[in-house]
Amino acid sequence: MSLARPLPDKIDKTCDINTMLQLSNIVYTTATLRSIVREHEKTVDGNENKEHSVAFEKPELVWTQEQEEDTNPFEGTFLKHIIKAEPLVEFIKLNKAYLTDEEGELAFNHKGDSTIEPTIVKQLENLGEAFDGDMIEYDDEFVEGVVGTELVYSIIVDRSRKRVVVVFRGSAALKDFIVDARIIKKTTPQIEEFAGRKVDVHRGFSNYLFGKTRDSQGRSKFTQIVDILKQVFSYKDDAKGYDYSGYDLFITGHSLGGGLAQLLAFVLAGSKESKDFVPTPVKAISFASPCVGDKHFYKKYLEFEKEGKLRHLRVSNEGDVVACVPSVGYRQTGLNLHGVPGRMIQVKYRNNKKSSLLQFGLSFVSKHSLNSYSERLFTDENADIVNKTTMELYDEYADM
């Protein structure tokens, strides 16, 4: 994916919607970059005699498992050290001969003769010149095979905007699409704990987030995320002047990642496990998110919004059928920003799910891409809307 096109002059690079879209896209690209190093770096176990294995320069900048010592200050993370934007760019520039980038799709070039600078460099620049952030976790430990694949997420601390961001990757592996298809609803204990009644959610998303994993302790991804967030929101480094205790919490993702963002935000807003450290409101910005829960889920979501515990900007595209499914028995949540070609964004509150039949078309795949979302969102005509903060948009459009 490529989001390297320059934004119109009237669009603020630092607005909530743009920064979340950029981070969602970078999580996809980082997954590809890490996979290239993991599969082709000679020093990785089993790659020494593998065909087309190479010796990358400074592979540890991307694949932190190449580093012997674990210097990550947060316990329970897969990353052995924090990843920053500048070292990512450094690795890319050092090794660009092995990285092809046609139409924004990053790939490995075993010939080592590529001269194209990958667009991820521009993507990092599009986060804004003032971006000061750390990727403290990128959990792609178990991504091989079909049955054993687990969801991929990142946790990023953005000091320039004083926020902690959980970013879920969208569908990329076969297992992700299997998860998408498991639409039979279920009640999960993590929601029953605070909802006080039966609230049914998408079985695939629920199992992915709350089910047992290959973690050494069998912890769910939810528990792993909560454990790291607890550390982050109590983290202080007097020498560097870091204090994250007053930061906001944002959750984002595209497609499957948007559904997981919607679900995690809901549970963090209500769970006893997180109430003592998670700042409110929890803010979710999802792109192309499928539906997550039933009418009880929807009503509880509304309740949390009224209580000031939760804010959710749900961005959808005209012609993107993914944002309309599953249809039977499901509701959509949040404040919907709906992109229509050649027109201003439509902003509506409460359940306003479009008909999946009306949204279906031969070109729905292209309309589902983050490129398409960027093109429809970031126009001069939409600047007055997309430049607003999440809180400002709720104050103006949500009739709570």
VMD Tcl script that draws the C-alpha trace (Angstrom):
set ca {
  {0.00 0.00 0.00}
  {1.12 3.50 -0.75}
  {-0.03 6.66 0.98}
  {2.79 8.79 -0.28}
  {0.69 11.32 -2.20}
  {0.96 14.82 -0.71}
  {-2.02 16.04 1.27}
  {-3.93 19.12 0.10}
  {-2.75 22.38 1.65}
  {-5.89 22.77 3.75}
  {-5.48 19.39 5.45}
  {-3.65 19.39 8.77}
  {-1.16 16.51 8.76}
  {-1.47 16.23 12.53}
  {-5.28 15.82 12.61}
  {-6.57 12.73 14.40}
  {-7.95 11.05 11.28}
  {-4.82 11.43 9.19}
  {-2.40 10.28 11.88}
  {-4.50 7.17 12.59}
  {-4.79 6.36 8.87}
  {-1.04 6.77 8.43}
  {-0.29 4.53 11.43}
  {-2.73 1.89 10.15}
  {-0.93 1.90 6.81}
  {2.56 1.82 8.34}
  {1.62 -1.24 10.39}
  {0.88 -3.07 7.12}
  {4.17 -1.92 5.58}
  {6.19 -2.68 8.69}
  {4.78 -6.21 8.67}
  {6.07 -6.67 5.12}
  {9.46 -5.15 5.93}
  {9.92 -7.35 8.99}
  {8.80 -10.40 7.02}
  {11.41 -9.69 4.31}
  {14.19 -9.56 6.91}
  {12.85 -12.54 8.82}
  {12.70 -14.72 5.71}
  {15.85 -13.59 3.85}
  {18.44 -12.37 6.38}
  {21.29 -14.91 6.51}
  {21.82 -14.75 10.26}
  {18.22 -15.69 11.09}
  {18.03 -19.35 12.13}
  {17.60 -21.58 9.10}
  {18.28 -18.88 6.51}
  {22.05 -19.28 6.11}
  {21.76 -21.85 3.31}
  {18.39 -20.78 2.04}
  {18.11 -19.71 -1.60}
  {18.07 -15.92 -1.99}
  {19.20 -15.24 1.56}
  {21.30 -12.09 1.88}
  {23.27 -10.20 4.49}
  {21.28 -7.04 5.14}
  {23.01 -4.07 6.72}
  {21.84 -3.51 10.30}
  {18.89 -5.97 10.16}
  {18.39 -5.47 13.91}
  {16.91 -2.03 13.18}
  {13.83 -3.82 11.84}
  {13.96 -7.41 13.08}
  {14.87 -6.83 16.72}
  {15.32 -10.54 17.43}
  {18.74 -10.10 15.75}
  {19.81 -8.21 18.87}
  {21.24 -10.39 21.64}
  {20.28 -8.18 24.58}
  {16.68 -7.22 25.32}
  {16.75 -3.47 25.99}
  {13.01 -2.82 25.72}
  {11.98 -1.18 29.03}
  {8.53 -2.78 28.84}
  {8.15 -6.39 29.97}
  {6.30 -8.99 27.93}
  {6.98 -7.38 24.57}
  {8.09 -9.29 21.48}
  {10.32 -6.41 20.35}
  {13.78 -6.56 21.94}
  {14.20 -2.84 21.49}
  {11.98 0.11 20.68}
  {11.62 0.87 16.96}
  {11.74 4.50 15.84}
  {10.90 6.11 12.51}
  {14.46 7.27 11.82}
  {16.09 3.82 12.16}
  {13.40 2.33 9.90}
  {14.27 4.90 7.25}
  {17.99 4.23 7.82}
  {17.52 0.48 7.26}
  {15.51 1.08 4.09}
  {18.11 3.42 2.64}
  {20.98 1.07 3.53}
  {19.24 -1.90 1.91}
  {17.06 -0.38 -0.80}
  {18.85 -2.43 -3.46}
  {16.98 -5.46 -2.05}
  {13.60 -3.69 -1.75}
  {11.34 -3.27 -4.75}
  {8.40 -0.91 -4.58}
  {6.05 -1.07 -7.54}
  {2.84 0.92 -7.08}
  {3.53 1.15 -3.38}
  {3.76 -2.61 -2.75}
  {6.97 -3.36 -0.88}
  {8.66 -6.63 -1.85}
  {12.02 -8.41 -1.75}
  {14.39 -8.10 -4.73}
  {16.88 -10.98 -4.51}
  {18.97 -9.56 -7.36}
  {19.97 -6.56 -5.25}
  {19.70 -4.11 -8.14}
  {16.71 -1.97 -7.16}
  {17.18 1.81 -7.34}
  {13.68 2.89 -6.24}
  {13.25 4.48 -2.82}
  {10.32 2.68 -1.12}
  {7.27 4.83 -0.43}
  {7.31 3.98 3.27}
  {9.85 6.80 3.57}
  {7.20 9.24 2.34}
  {4.62 7.60 4.59}
  {6.76 8.28 7.63}
  {7.16 11.88 6.50}
  {3.37 12.18 6.12}
  {2.95 11.54 9.84}
  {4.18 15.10 10.28}
  {7.57 16.64 10.80}
  {6.87 17.04 14.50}
  {6.22 13.30 15.03}
  {8.16 12.08 18.03}
  {7.18 8.50 18.68}
  {8.31 5.03 19.68}
  {6.98 1.71 18.45}
  {7.27 -0.09 21.77}
  {5.62 -3.29 20.59}
  {5.09 -5.00 17.27}
  {3.69 -8.44 17.90}
  {4.08 -10.58 14.81}
  {5.71 -13.48 16.62}
  {3.30 -16.12 15.34}
  {2.39 -15.40 11.73}
  {3.43 -18.60 9.97}
  {1.12 -21.32 8.67}
  {-2.67 -21.17 8.77}
  {-3.98 -22.57 12.03}
  {-1.18 -21.16 14.16}
  {-1.30 -17.59 12.87}
  {-2.28 -14.95 15.43}
  {-3.42 -11.37 15.09}
  {-0.78 -8.69 14.53}
  {-0.77 -5.45 16.48}
  {1.52 -2.60 17.43}
  {1.63 -0.19 20.36}
  {3.04 3.25 19.59}
  {3.77 6.13 21.96}
  {3.34 9.48 20.21}
  {4.97 12.07 22.46}
  {4.36 14.97 20.09}
  {0.60 14.50 20.50}
  {0.68 12.92 23.97}
  {-1.11 9.74 23.06}
  {-0.65 5.98 23.22}
  {-1.95 4.19 20.12}
  {-2.87 0.52 19.70}
  {-2.88 -0.36 15.99}
  {-4.28 -3.62 14.62}
  {-3.17 -4.89 11.21}
  {-5.98 -5.75 8.80}
  {-6.45 -9.00 6.92}
  {-3.25 -10.22 5.29}
  {-2.81 -13.91 6.15}
  {-5.21 -16.73 5.26}
  {-6.10 -17.14 8.95}
  {-7.26 -13.50 9.03}
  {-9.82 -14.19 6.30}
  {-10.98 -17.31 8.13}
  {-11.50 -15.13 11.21}
  {-13.48 -12.61 9.13}
  {-15.81 -15.40 7.97}
  {-16.66 -16.68 11.47}
  {-19.74 -14.47 11.77}
  {-21.80 -16.58 14.17}
  {-22.15 -14.41 17.29}
  {-21.06 -15.42 20.77}
  {-21.09 -14.03 24.29}
  {-17.61 -13.59 25.74}
  {-16.84 -13.47 29.50}
  {-14.78 -10.29 29.10}
  {-17.97 -8.46 28.07}
  {-20.38 -10.29 30.37}
  {-18.25 -9.11 33.28}
  {-19.39 -5.49 32.89}
  {-22.40 -5.58 30.54}
  {-24.64 -7.34 33.02}
  {-26.59 -9.09 30.26}
  {-26.04 -11.10 27.13}
  {-24.13 -9.06 24.57}
  {-23.23 -11.03 21.46}
  {-20.24 -10.18 19.26}
  {-18.55 -11.55 16.14}
  {-17.11 -14.96 17.06}
  {-14.02 -14.63 14.87}
  {-12.99 -11.23 16.26}
  {-13.73 -12.31 19.83}
  {-11.68 -15.50 19.57}
  {-8.80 -13.65 17.94}
  {-8.65 -11.05 20.71}
  {-9.71 -13.05 23.79}
  {-8.78 -16.64 22.93}
  {-5.71 -18.55 24.10}
  {-2.52 -17.99 22.15}
  {0.88 -19.62 21.77}
  {2.22 -17.24 24.39}
  {4.31 -19.14 26.95}
  {1.61 -18.46 29.56}
  {-1.30 -19.00 27.18}
  {-2.39 -15.39 27.63}
  {-4.87 -13.87 25.21}
  {-3.84 -10.93 23.03}
  {-6.21 -8.83 25.12}
  {-4.36 -9.69 28.33}
  {-0.99 -9.08 26.66}
  {-2.12 -5.65 25.43}
  {-3.54 -4.73 28.83}
  {-0.31 -5.78 30.58}
  {1.77 -3.53 28.30}
  {-0.66 -0.59 28.54}
  {-0.50 -0.76 32.33}
  {3.26 -0.32 32.15}
  {3.07 2.46 29.57}
  {0.61 4.64 31.47}
  {2.74 4.44 34.60}
  {6.05 4.92 32.78}
  {8.43 7.72 33.73}
  {12.00 8.41 32.65}
  {13.30 11.46 34.48}
  {16.54 11.50 32.49}
  {14.66 11.83 29.19}
  {11.75 13.78 30.64}
  {9.20 11.11 29.70}
  {5.97 10.80 31.68}
  {3.10 9.00 29.94}
  {0.62 9.08 32.81}
  {-1.45 11.90 31.29}
  {-1.54 10.59 27.71}
  {-4.73 9.79 25.75}
  {-5.46 6.30 24.45}
  {-6.28 5.83 20.75}
  {-7.07 2.53 19.04}
  {-7.13 2.16 15.28}
  {-7.00 -0.27 12.37}
  {-8.26 -0.99 8.87}
  {-10.71 -3.72 7.84}
  {-10.25 -6.64 10.27}
  {-8.03 -4.24 12.24}
  {-10.92 -1.78 12.42}
  {-13.24 -4.44 13.81}
  {-10.67 -5.39 16.44}
  {-10.17 -1.69 17.28}
  {-13.91 -1.25 17.75}
  {-14.08 -4.32 20.01}
  {-10.99 -3.50 22.09}
  {-12.12 0.10 22.68}
  {-15.50 -1.15 23.91}
  {-14.00 -3.65 26.35}
  {-11.34 -1.25 27.67}
  {-14.09 1.31 28.30}
  {-16.00 -1.16 30.49}
  {-13.59 -3.75 31.85}
  {-12.64 -3.84 35.53}
  {-9.22 -5.03 34.36}
  {-8.48 -1.66 32.78}
  {-10.55 0.90 34.70}
  {-7.74 1.90 37.07}
  {-5.25 2.94 34.39}
  {-7.00 3.51 31.04}
  {-7.76 7.20 30.42}
  {-11.28 8.08 29.33}
  {-12.71 8.52 26.91}
  {-11.04 5.70 25.01}
  {-10.86 6.96 21.42}
  {-11.18 4.59 18.45}
  {-10.82 5.57 14.80}
  {-11.60 2.67 12.47}
  {-11.33 2.46 8.69}
  {-13.52 0.03 6.70}
  {-14.55 -1.74 9.89}
  {-17.00 -4.62 9.55}
  {-19.84 -4.88 12.06}
  {-18.83 -6.28 15.43}
  {-21.89 -6.88 17.62}
  {-25.65 -7.21 18.02}
  {-28.27 -4.71 19.19}
  {-27.24 -5.12 22.85}
  {-23.64 -4.39 21.93}
  {-24.85 -1.30 20.08}
  {-26.96 -0.10 23.04}
  {-24.10 -0.57 25.49}
  {-21.81 1.32 23.11}
  {-24.29 4.22 23.15}
  {-24.36 4.08 26.94}
  {-20.57 4.34 27.17}
  {-20.61 7.28 24.76}
  {-23.20 9.10 26.87}
  {-21.13 8.45 30.00}
  {-18.03 9.91 28.32}
  {-16.14 6.62 28.41}
  {-15.87 6.02 24.67}
  {-15.56 7.87 21.37}
  {-15.48 6.06 18.02}
  {-15.03 7.64 14.58}
  {-16.03 4.98 12.07}
  {-14.80 5.89 8.58}
  {-16.46 4.11 5.64}
  {-16.41 4.41 1.85}
  {-19.32 4.39 -0.59}
  {-19.00 1.09 -2.44}
  {-17.02 -0.67 0.29}
  {-19.13 -3.69 1.16}
  {-16.81 -4.75 4.02}
  {-18.09 -1.87 6.18}
  {-21.65 -3.25 5.83}
  {-21.14 -6.88 6.81}
  {-22.10 -9.06 8.55}
  {-25.63 -7.81 7.93}
  {-28.25 -9.99 9.66}
  {-28.36 -9.42 13.42}
  {-25.50 -6.91 13.51}
  {-25.37 -3.16 14.18}
  {-22.71 -0.56 13.48}
  {-21.47 1.84 16.15}
  {-19.87 5.25 16.53}
  {-19.97 8.49 14.59}
  {-19.83 7.57 10.90}
  {-17.80 9.58 8.40}
  {-18.84 8.25 5.00}
  {-16.80 9.09 1.90}
  {-18.67 9.59 -1.38}
  {-16.84 10.39 -4.64}
  {-17.17 14.01 -5.69}
  {-19.13 15.00 -2.59}
  {-18.43 16.14 0.93}
  {-18.12 13.57 3.67}
  {-21.46 12.50 5.15}
  {-21.37 12.61 8.95}
  {-24.09 10.71 10.83}
  {-24.53 9.37 14.34}
  {-26.23 6.20 15.58}
  {-26.70 3.00 13.61}
  {-26.53 3.97 9.94}
  {-25.18 0.84 8.30}
  {-25.60 0.89 4.53}
  {-27.20 -2.04 2.72}
  {-24.52 -4.54 1.74}
  {-26.35 -5.22 -1.54}
  {-26.30 -1.53 -2.45}
  {-22.59 -1.30 -1.63}
  {-21.54 -4.36 -3.62}
  {-19.84 -3.83 -6.98}
  {-17.01 -5.13 -9.12}
  {-14.68 -2.38 -7.87}
  {-15.39 -2.79 -4.15}
  {-11.84 -4.10 -3.51}
  {-10.25 -0.84 -4.66}
  {-12.79 1.14 -2.62}
  {-11.76 -0.85 0.44}
  {-8.10 0.18 0.23}
  {-6.56 2.81 2.48}
  {-5.53 4.65 -0.68}
  {-9.17 5.09 -1.60}
  {-10.01 6.22 1.93}
  {-7.22 8.78 1.85}
  {-8.32 10.15 -1.54}
  {-11.93 10.62 -0.43}
  {-11.18 11.99 3.03}
  {-8.42 14.45 2.39}
  {-9.76 17.05 -0.01}
  {-9.94 20.81 0.44}
  {-13.75 20.54 0.57}
  {-13.55 18.15 3.55}
  {-10.90 20.09 5.47}
  {-13.33 21.71 7.91}
  {-14.51 18.25 8.96}
  {-11.39 16.07 8.93}
  {-9.23 18.71 10.64}
  {-11.47 18.55 13.73}
  {-10.43 16.44 16.69}
  {-12.37 13.36 17.69}
  {-13.90 15.25 20.60}
  {-14.87 18.23 18.42}
  {-16.62 15.96 15.92}
  {-18.62 14.29 18.68}
  {-19.57 17.63 20.18}
  {-20.85 18.85 16.81}
  {-22.54 15.77 15.35}
  {-23.41 13.26 18.08}
  {-26.89 13.73 19.56}
  {-26.33 12.00 22.87}
}
mol new
graphics top color blue
foreach p $ca { graphics top sphere $p radius 0.5 }
foreach p [lrange $ca 0 end-1] q [lrange $ca 1 end] { graphics top cylinder $p $q radius 0.2 }
display resetview
